[in-house]
């Protein structure tokens, strides 16, 4: 069995030092690119609206993820509420905007991780983790001392601060970020955040530095590496060609890239004519061809 990175870190004082450093950051929160500087320990809410405890909307073995994560018994997903973006087309509005879910402390979150491992899940898949890194790291620290020994998947929207990601080095085994748009101005219009593409590029470079290309075992189940998701948008609003060239030229042509066809209008998408329809087969095939032209081997075709 391949040992997850965090178990090696557990043997040193570094893990507990990371826990304490991250918890202190909640007093003047600059965890994500918003740099809100609020004291979350004293009830001050920033962009993400989350305080000192994580809010969880669901915990379950999930079979709808990439096959390298799902394996035989599923990916152990923990869905976190709230978000550090405000996508106009958000498909999980009640969770990401409204914060539906249960507030849990680090011990309860650790129990959830151990429960998923007991169910046979191949990994712990942290969905929307960017705004609650301290809570997550503390929970992993607690769970690891109680027997957690499966890979950690950091499943984010790509709007991650490199300074925070560096504190996850040796803790996260698999990074799975989105790259949603290739233009900062377009991204701000639809995502409600500044400098999205600039920040996502830097974040993904740091992720790749830590874990490299995706690696799988003899069952084709991932245990370490980078996996990038890209959602194809109507009218090529995402700028897919530019994104694929970035991945090929500045990350690696061997990067695992999942080009996704799942876009559908949701939330406020109908406020924008260009977002008010699904993509066509031709738009999806064009996106795939952009990747192939850049030299990237597409991992799965799923239109």
C-alpha positions as CSV (number, residue, x, y, z in Angstrom):
1,X,0.0,0.0,0.0
2,X,1.3,3.5,-0.9
3,X,1.6,5.7,2.1
4,X,-0.2,9.1,1.8
5,X,2.1,12.1,2.2
6,X,0.5,13.4,5.4
7,X,1.5,10.2,7.3
8,X,5.2,11.0,6.7
9,X,4.6,14.6,8.0
10,X,2.8,13.2,11.0
11,X,6.1,11.7,12.2
12,X,7.5,15.2,12.7
13,X,6.5,18.3,14.6
14,X,5.8,20.0,11.3
15,X,2.2,18.8,11.0
16,X,1.2,20.2,14.4
17,X,3.1,23.4,13.6
18,X,1.1,23.8,10.4
19,X,-2.2,23.3,12.3
20,X,-1.3,26.0,14.7
21,X,-0.1,28.4,12.0
22,X,-3.3,28.0,10.0
23,X,-5.6,28.4,13.0
24,X,-3.9,31.7,13.9
25,X,-4.6,32.9,10.4
26,X,-8.3,32.9,11.2
27,X,-7.7,35.9,13.5
28,X,-6.9,38.0,10.4
29,X,-8.1,36.0,7.5
30,X,-6.0,36.2,4.4
31,X,-6.4,32.5,3.4
32,X,-7.8,33.1,-0.1
33,X,-7.2,35.8,-2.7
34,X,-9.9,38.0,-1.2
35,X,-7.7,38.9,1.7
36,X,-10.6,39.9,3.9
37,X,-8.6,40.4,7.1
38,X,-11.6,39.6,9.3
39,X,-11.3,37.9,12.7
40,X,-13.3,34.7,12.1
41,X,-12.7,33.6,15.6
42,X,-14.7,36.5,16.9
43,X,-17.7,36.2,14.6
44,X,-16.5,38.4,11.8
45,X,-17.6,37.2,8.3
46,X,-15.7,37.9,5.1
47,X,-16.5,37.1,1.5
48,X,-17.1,33.3,2.2
49,X,-19.3,34.0,5.2
50,X,-17.7,31.1,7.1
51,X,-16.5,31.5,10.7
52,X,-14.2,29.2,12.7
53,X,-16.0,26.0,12.0
54,X,-16.5,24.3,8.6
55,X,-20.1,23.9,7.3
56,X,-20.7,20.5,5.7
57,X,-23.6,19.8,3.3
58,X,-23.0,16.2,2.6
59,X,-20.7,13.2,3.3
60,X,-20.8,10.1,1.1
61,X,-19.0,7.7,-1.2
62,X,-19.4,9.3,-4.6
63,X,-19.4,7.4,-7.9
64,X,-19.8,10.4,-10.3
65,X,-16.2,11.6,-10.1
66,X,-13.3,10.7,-12.5
67,X,-12.8,6.9,-12.7
68,X,-9.3,7.2,-11.2
69,X,-10.8,8.6,-8.0
70,X,-13.9,6.4,-7.9
71,X,-12.2,3.1,-8.3
72,X,-14.3,0.2,-6.9
73,X,-15.8,1.7,-3.7
74,X,-16.1,5.3,-4.6
75,X,-14.5,8.6,-3.8
76,X,-15.1,9.7,-0.2
77,X,-16.6,13.2,-0.8
78,X,-17.1,15.8,1.9
79,X,-19.1,18.7,0.4
80,X,-18.4,22.0,2.2
81,X,-20.9,24.9,2.2
82,X,-20.2,28.5,1.2
83,X,-17.6,29.4,-1.4
84,X,-15.0,32.0,-2.2
85,X,-16.6,32.7,-5.6
86,X,-20.1,33.8,-6.7
87,X,-20.6,32.1,-10.1
88,X,-23.6,33.4,-12.0
89,X,-24.2,29.9,-13.2
90,X,-23.7,28.1,-9.9
91,X,-25.4,24.7,-9.9
92,X,-25.3,24.4,-6.1
93,X,-26.7,27.7,-5.1
94,X,-28.3,26.5,-1.9
95,X,-25.0,25.2,-0.6
96,X,-22.5,27.6,-2.1
97,X,-24.5,30.9,-1.6
98,X,-26.9,30.1,1.2
99,X,-24.7,27.8,3.2
100,X,-27.1,25.0,3.8
101,X,-25.4,22.3,5.9
102,X,-24.2,21.4,9.4
103,X,-21.5,23.4,11.2
104,X,-18.9,20.9,12.5
105,X,-15.7,21.2,14.6
106,X,-12.4,19.6,13.6
107,X,-13.1,16.4,15.7
108,X,-16.5,15.8,13.9
109,X,-14.8,16.5,10.5
110,X,-12.1,13.9,11.4
111,X,-14.9,11.4,12.3
112,X,-16.4,12.0,8.8
113,X,-13.1,11.2,7.2
114,X,-12.7,8.0,9.2
115,X,-16.2,7.0,8.4
116,X,-15.6,7.3,4.6
117,X,-12.4,5.3,5.0
118,X,-14.3,2.6,6.8
119,X,-16.9,2.5,4.0
120,X,-14.0,1.5,1.7
121,X,-13.5,4.8,-0.1
122,X,-10.2,5.2,-1.9
123,X,-9.7,8.8,-0.9
124,X,-11.0,11.8,1.0
125,X,-12.4,14.2,-1.6
126,X,-12.7,17.7,-0.1
127,X,-15.1,19.7,-2.3
128,X,-14.8,23.5,-2.1
129,X,-12.0,23.6,0.5
130,X,-10.3,26.9,-0.2
131,X,-12.0,29.0,2.5
132,X,-11.6,26.4,5.3
133,X,-8.0,25.2,5.0
134,X,-7.2,25.5,8.8
135,X,-10.3,23.5,9.7
136,X,-9.5,20.8,7.2
137,X,-5.8,20.5,8.1
138,X,-6.6,20.2,11.8
139,X,-9.2,17.4,11.0
140,X,-6.7,15.5,8.9
141,X,-4.1,15.8,11.7
142,X,-6.7,14.3,14.2
143,X,-7.9,11.6,11.8
144,X,-4.3,10.6,10.9
145,X,-3.6,9.9,14.5
146,X,-6.6,7.6,14.6
147,X,-5.8,5.6,11.6
148,X,-6.7,7.6,8.5
149,X,-4.4,6.3,5.7
150,X,-6.0,7.1,2.3
151,X,-5.1,10.0,0.0
152,X,-6.4,13.5,0.4
153,X,-8.0,15.2,-2.7
154,X,-8.2,19.0,-2.7
155,X,-11.1,19.6,-5.1
156,X,-11.2,23.4,-5.7
157,X,-12.5,26.1,-8.1
158,X,-8.9,27.2,-8.8
159,X,-9.2,30.5,-6.9
160,X,-6.5,29.6,-4.4
161,X,-3.7,31.6,-2.8
162,X,-0.3,30.2,-3.4
163,X,0.8,31.2,0.1
164,X,-1.9,29.0,1.6
165,X,-1.2,26.1,-0.8
166,X,2.4,26.0,0.4
167,X,1.1,25.2,3.8
168,X,-0.6,22.1,2.3
169,X,2.6,20.8,0.8
170,X,3.0,17.2,2.2
171,X,-0.6,17.1,3.3
172,X,-2.6,17.0,0.1
173,X,-1.9,14.1,-2.2
174,X,-4.1,14.9,-5.2
175,X,-5.0,18.4,-6.3
176,X,-8.1,18.7,-8.5
177,X,-8.7,22.4,-9.5
178,X,-10.9,23.9,-12.1
179,X,-9.7,26.3,-14.7
180,X,-13.0,28.1,-15.5
181,X,-12.0,31.1,-17.7
182,X,-8.8,32.4,-19.4
183,X,-9.6,36.1,-19.1
184,X,-9.7,38.0,-15.9
185,X,-12.3,40.5,-17.0
186,X,-14.7,37.8,-18.3
187,X,-14.2,35.8,-15.2
188,X,-15.0,38.8,-13.0
189,X,-18.3,39.3,-14.9
190,X,-19.4,35.7,-14.4
191,X,-17.6,34.6,-11.2
192,X,-17.7,37.7,-9.1
193,X,-14.0,37.7,-8.3
194,X,-11.0,39.7,-9.4
195,X,-7.9,38.3,-11.3
196,X,-9.3,34.8,-11.5
197,X,-7.2,33.5,-14.4
198,X,-4.0,35.1,-13.1
199,X,-4.5,33.6,-9.7
200,X,-5.6,30.2,-10.9
201,X,-2.5,29.9,-13.1
202,X,-0.2,30.6,-10.2
203,X,-2.1,28.2,-8.0
204,X,-2.0,25.4,-10.4
205,X,1.7,25.8,-10.9
206,X,2.2,25.5,-7.2
207,X,-0.1,22.4,-7.0
208,X,1.9,20.8,-9.8
209,X,5.2,21.7,-8.1
210,X,4.0,19.8,-5.0
211,X,2.5,16.6,-6.5
212,X,3.5,16.4,-10.2
213,X,1.5,14.6,-12.8
214,X,-1.3,12.2,-11.8
215,X,-0.1,8.8,-10.7
216,X,-2.2,5.6,-10.4
217,X,-1.7,2.2,-8.9
218,X,-2.1,-1.2,-10.6
219,X,-5.9,-0.8,-10.3
220,X,-5.8,2.6,-12.1
221,X,-6.7,4.3,-8.8
222,X,-5.0,7.7,-8.3
223,X,-2.8,8.1,-5.3
224,X,-0.9,11.3,-6.1
225,X,-0.7,14.2,-8.6
226,X,-2.6,16.9,-10.4
227,X,-5.9,16.5,-12.1
228,X,-7.4,19.6,-13.9
229,X,-11.1,20.1,-14.8
230,X,-12.3,22.5,-17.4
231,X,-16.0,23.1,-18.1
232,X,-16.8,24.0,-21.7
233,X,-19.0,27.1,-21.9
234,X,-21.4,28.3,-24.6
235,X,-19.8,30.5,-27.3
236,X,-16.4,29.4,-26.0
237,X,-16.7,32.0,-23.2
238,X,-14.2,30.1,-21.2
239,X,-11.4,30.6,-23.7
240,X,-10.6,26.9,-23.9
241,X,-7.8,27.2,-26.4
242,X,-5.8,29.6,-24.3
243,X,-6.2,27.4,-21.2
244,X,-5.0,24.3,-23.0
245,X,-1.9,26.1,-24.3
246,X,-1.2,27.2,-20.7
247,X,-1.4,23.7,-19.4
248,X,0.7,22.2,-22.2
249,X,3.4,24.9,-22.1
250,X,3.6,25.9,-18.5
251,X,2.5,22.8,-16.6
252,X,2.9,19.5,-18.6
253,X,1.5,17.9,-21.7
254,X,1.1,14.8,-19.6
255,X,-1.3,16.7,-17.3
256,X,-4.6,14.8,-16.6
257,X,-7.3,17.1,-18.1
258,X,-11.0,16.4,-17.9
259,X,-12.8,18.5,-20.4
260,X,-16.4,18.6,-19.1
261,X,-19.6,18.9,-21.1
262,X,-21.9,19.2,-18.0
263,X,-22.7,22.9,-18.3
264,X,-26.4,23.8,-18.0
265,X,-28.0,27.2,-17.1
266,X,-28.6,27.5,-13.4
267,X,-29.0,30.2,-10.7
268,X,-28.6,33.6,-12.5
269,X,-27.4,32.2,-15.8
270,X,-30.6,33.3,-17.5
271,X,-29.7,36.9,-16.7
272,X,-27.1,36.5,-19.5
273,X,-28.3,35.5,-22.9
274,X,-24.9,33.9,-23.7
275,X,-25.2,31.6,-20.6
276,X,-28.8,30.6,-21.1
277,X,-28.3,27.4,-23.0
278,X,-26.4,24.2,-22.9
279,X,-23.3,23.7,-25.1
280,X,-23.6,21.9,-28.4
281,X,-21.7,18.8,-29.5
282,X,-19.8,20.9,-31.9
283,X,-18.6,23.2,-29.1
284,X,-17.5,20.3,-27.0
285,X,-15.6,18.7,-29.9
286,X,-13.9,22.0,-30.7
287,X,-12.7,22.2,-27.1
288,X,-11.3,18.7,-27.3
289,X,-9.5,19.6,-30.5
290,X,-8.0,22.6,-28.8
291,X,-6.5,20.3,-26.2
292,X,-5.3,17.8,-28.8
293,X,-3.7,20.5,-30.9
294,X,-1.8,21.7,-27.8
295,X,-0.4,18.2,-27.4
296,X,-2.5,17.2,-24.3
297,X,-3.8,13.7,-24.1
298,X,-7.4,14.0,-23.0
299,X,-8.3,11.6,-20.3
300,X,-12.0,11.1,-21.0
301,X,-14.5,12.2,-23.5
302,X,-17.9,12.7,-21.8
303,X,-20.2,14.6,-24.1
